[in-house]
């Protein structure tokens, strides 16, 4: 099951990304209006997203994760205004202080404070959200 390699387009810009951390997974929402030609490559230590929006602007994001994820238990969904990723952590119950391995934060990554929670003392929080992503047809 080899996917074709996603090549960085000559002219592209990064899509703005909002992310938040949970006990067992990390969620990233890329803001792209009416995404088309969506290409995704999720690897244990990084992910690549390439797509176009409704005005044919090209977006390319490459993220090297803070820690490893389980690629076969991670999902993406394309919506009208976002591309949402649910990445299952290799080490559950370990908080990610940042999304990327590199401590320097790119300007296109922001914390999604509307969804951020201090989950360290909660039981099985987030299961309904995870089940919703797992129910991909």
DRENVO-560426 format. One line per field, with one value per residue (C-alpha): residue number from 1; residue in one letter; x, y, z. Coordinates in nm, 2 decimals, padded with zeros to 4 digits. Each point is the difference from the previous one (the first is absolute). Example, Ala and Ser with C-alpha at 12.3 -4.5 7.8 and 13.67 -1.06 7.14 Angstrom:
<pts>
kollo	1/2
torgu	A/S
east	01.23/00.14
north	-00.45/00.34
up	00.78/-00.07
</pts>
This chain:
<pts>
kollo	1/2/3/4/5/6/7/8/9/10/11/12/13/14/15/16/17/18/19/20/21/22/23/24/25/26/27/28/29/30/31/32/33/34/35/36/37/38/39/40/41/42/43/44/45/46/47/48/49/50/51/52/53/54/55/56/57/58/59/60/61/62/63/64/65/66/67/68/69/70/71/72/73/74/75/76/77/78/79/80/81/82/83/84/85/86/87/88/89/90/91/92/93/94/95/96/97/98/99/100/101/102/103/104/105/106/107/108/109/110/111/112/113/114/115/116/117/118/119/120/121/122/123/124/125/126/127/128/129/130/131/132/133/134/135/136/137
torgu	X/X/X/X/X/X/X/X/X/X/X/X/X/X/X/X/X/X/X/X/X/X/X/X/X/X/X/X/X/X/X/X/X/X/X/X/X/X/X/X/X/X/X/X/X/X/X/X/X/X/X/X/X/X/X/X/X/X/X/X/X/X/X/X/X/X/X/X/X/X/X/X/X/X/X/X/X/X/X/X/X/X/X/X/X/X/X/X/X/X/X/X/X/X/X/X/X/X/X/X/X/X/X/X/X/X/X/X/X/X/X/X/X/X/X/X/X/X/X/X/X/X/X/X/X/X/X/X/X/X/X/X/X/X/X/X/X
east	00.00/00.25/-00.14/00.14/00.25/-00.13/00.23/00.01/-00.15/00.22/-00.26/-00.18/-00.08/-00.07/-00.36/-00.07/-00.02/-00.17/00.09/-00.09/00.12/-00.20/00.10/00.01/00.02/00.09/-00.25/00.11/-00.24/00.14/-00.21/-00.05/-00.32/-00.16/00.31/00.06/00.27/00.08/00.31/00.10/00.30/00.00/00.32/00.09/00.22/-00.15/-00.28/-00.04/-00.31/-00.04/-00.32/-00.17/-00.27/-00.30/00.21/00.28/00.25/00.24/00.06/00.28/00.07/00.27/00.01/00.25/-00.19/00.11/-00.03/-00.11/-00.35/-00.17/-00.06/-00.25/-00.22/00.01/-00.26/-00.07/-00.33/-00.05/-00.28/-00.12/00.24/00.25/00.20/00.00/00.25/-00.03/00.35/00.01/00.30/00.25/00.04/-00.34/-00.03/00.31/-00.07/00.14/00.13/00.01/-00.10/00.34/00.33/00.18/-00.06/-00.02/-00.37/-00.09/-00.24/-00.26/-00.05/-00.23/-00.14/-00.37/-00.09/-00.37/00.07/00.30/-00.05/00.22/-00.08/00.26/-00.26/-00.29/-00.10/-00.10/-00.06/-00.03/-00.12/-00.31/00.21/00.23/-00.29/-00.14/00.33/00.03/-00.34/00.15/-00.18
north	00.00/00.26/00.35/00.23/00.24/00.35/00.25/00.36/00.23/00.28/00.26/-00.07/00.13/-00.17/-00.04/00.14/-00.29/-00.01/-00.29/-00.14/-00.29/-00.28/-00.31/-00.24/00.23/00.33/00.19/00.24/00.21/00.16/00.30/-00.02/00.13/-00.27/-00.22/-00.20/-00.23/-00.10/-00.22/-00.13/-00.20/-00.09/-00.17/-00.09/00.31/00.25/00.09/00.18/00.17/00.15/00.14/00.29/00.23/00.14/00.27/-00.25/00.11/-00.28/-00.10/-00.22/-00.09/-00.23/-00.07/-00.20/-00.12/00.06/-00.38/-00.30/-00.08/-00.32/00.04/-00.28/00.14/00.37/00.16/00.31/00.15/00.27/00.25/00.32/00.23/-00.23/-00.32/-00.17/-00.26/-00.23/-00.14/-00.29/00.04/-00.28/00.08/00.07/00.21/00.20/00.36/00.18/00.34/00.10/-00.15/-00.02/-00.15/00.33/00.25/00.29/00.05/00.09/00.29/-00.23/-00.22/00.11/-00.17/-00.06/00.15/-00.06/-00.37/-00.02/-00.17/-00.10/-00.38/-00.14/-00.07/-00.11/-00.36/-00.09/00.36/00.04/-00.34/00.13/00.23/-00.29/-00.23/00.26/00.01/-00.38/-00.02/00.10/-00.18
up	00.00/-00.12/-00.03/-00.26/00.15/00.05/-00.16/00.13/-00.27/-00.12/00.10/00.32/00.34/00.33/00.11/00.35/00.25/00.34/00.23/00.34/00.21/00.16/00.21/-00.30/-00.30/-00.15/-00.22/-00.28/-00.20/-00.31/-00.12/-00.37/-00.18/-00.21/-00.02/-00.32/-00.13/00.36/00.04/00.34/00.12/00.37/00.12/00.36/00.05/-00.25/-00.23/-00.34/-00.12/-00.35/-00.14/-00.18/00.11/-00.19/-00.17/-00.11/00.26/00.08/00.37/00.12/00.36/00.13/00.38/00.19/00.31/00.36/00.05/-00.21/-00.11/-00.10/-00.37/-00.04/00.28/-00.12/-00.22/-00.21/-00.11/-00.26/00.07/-00.16/00.18/00.17/-00.03/00.33/00.12/00.30/00.07/00.25/00.24/00.02/00.37/00.15/00.32/-00.10/-00.05/-00.31/00.10/-00.37/-00.33/-00.17/00.10/-00.06/00.29/-00.25/-00.07/-00.36/-00.04/-00.16/00.30/00.29/00.30/-00.02/00.34/-00.06/00.02/00.23/00.33/00.29/-00.04/00.24/00.28/-00.22/-00.07/-00.36/-00.12/-00.37/-00.08/-00.18/-00.22/-00.08/-00.09/-00.23/-00.20/00.00/-00.17/-00.33/-00.29
</pts>
